[in-house]
Amino acid sequence: MATKVYVTNPQLVLPAEPDQLPLGYTMAVWTEGLPPVTHPPFNEDTLVFLAFGDTAGIAKQKIIDNVVAHVAGITVNDVLFIPEIGTGA
């Protein structure tokens, strides 16, 4: 069965450390034929840290890398963003 991960609801938090910016996001892991399993923001599997100067493309890649590391059996092509990050939309 095919599995897709939908990423949405990015949230930034003012950090205690000035050189890192926590970015939490919500993800829904959906396996065909089953209801999606939602992971709330700011858990280990839904948290990345941005550095000063990171662009939207870098943030997107960090999220993709984190999702692929935490969800078994998926590839980068199985991660979808709602709305798309870095398109200006």
C-alpha positions as CSV (number, residue, x, y, z in Angstrom):
1,M,0.0,0.0,0.0
2,A,1.2,3.5,-0.9
3,T,2.0,5.9,1.9
4,K,2.0,9.7,1.6
5,V,2.9,12.3,4.2
6,Y,1.1,15.7,4.1
7,V,2.9,18.6,5.8
8,T,1.1,21.7,6.9
9,N,0.8,24.4,9.6
10,P,4.4,25.5,9.9
11,Q,5.0,27.5,13.1
12,L,8.1,29.4,14.3
13,V,9.0,30.0,18.0
14,L,11.2,32.7,19.4
15,P,14.2,30.7,20.6
16,A,16.3,31.0,23.8
17,E,19.4,30.6,21.6
18,P,19.7,33.4,19.1
19,D,21.5,31.2,16.5
20,Q,18.6,28.7,16.0
21,L,15.0,29.1,15.2
22,P,12.7,26.2,16.0
23,L,10.2,25.4,13.2
24,G,7.4,23.0,14.1
25,Y,4.9,21.5,11.6
26,T,2.0,19.2,11.5
27,M,2.1,16.0,9.4
28,A,-0.5,13.5,8.5
29,V,0.8,10.1,7.5
30,W,-1.7,8.5,5.2
31,T,-1.5,4.9,4.0
32,E,-3.9,4.0,1.2
33,G,-7.0,2.4,2.6
34,L,-6.4,3.5,6.2
35,P,-7.3,6.8,8.0
36,P,-4.4,9.3,8.3
37,V,-2.4,9.5,11.5
38,T,-1.7,13.1,12.5
39,H,1.5,14.2,14.3
40,P,1.2,17.6,16.1
41,P,4.0,20.2,15.7
42,F,7.1,20.4,17.9
43,N,7.5,16.7,18.6
44,E,10.8,15.0,17.7
45,D,9.3,13.9,14.4
46,T,7.8,17.3,13.6
47,L,10.6,19.8,14.6
48,V,13.5,21.2,12.7
49,F,15.9,24.0,13.5
50,L,16.6,26.8,11.1
51,A,19.8,28.8,11.1
52,F,20.2,32.5,10.5
53,G,20.0,33.0,6.7
54,D,18.2,29.8,5.9
55,T,15.9,30.2,2.9
56,A,12.4,28.7,2.3
57,G,14.1,26.1,0.1
58,I,16.5,25.1,2.9
59,A,13.6,25.0,5.4
60,K,11.7,22.7,3.0
61,Q,14.6,20.4,2.6
62,K,15.2,20.2,6.4
63,I,11.5,19.2,6.8
64,I,11.7,16.6,4.0
65,D,14.9,15.1,5.5
66,N,13.2,14.9,9.0
67,V,10.0,13.3,7.7
68,V,11.9,10.7,5.7
69,A,14.0,9.9,8.7
70,H,10.9,9.4,10.9
71,V,8.4,7.7,8.6
72,A,9.5,4.2,7.5
73,G,9.1,3.2,3.9
74,I,8.7,6.6,2.2
75,T,10.9,8.6,-0.1
76,V,11.2,12.4,-0.8
77,N,8.5,12.0,-3.5
78,D,6.0,10.9,-0.9
79,V,6.2,14.2,1.1
80,L,3.6,16.8,0.0
81,F,3.2,20.3,1.4
82,I,-0.1,22.1,1.9
83,P,0.4,24.8,0.8
84,E,3.6,24.4,-1.1
85,I,6.6,26.0,0.7
86,G,8.8,28.4,-1.3
87,T,6.5,29.1,-4.2
88,G,5.4,32.6,-3.2
89,A,1.8,31.3,-3.1
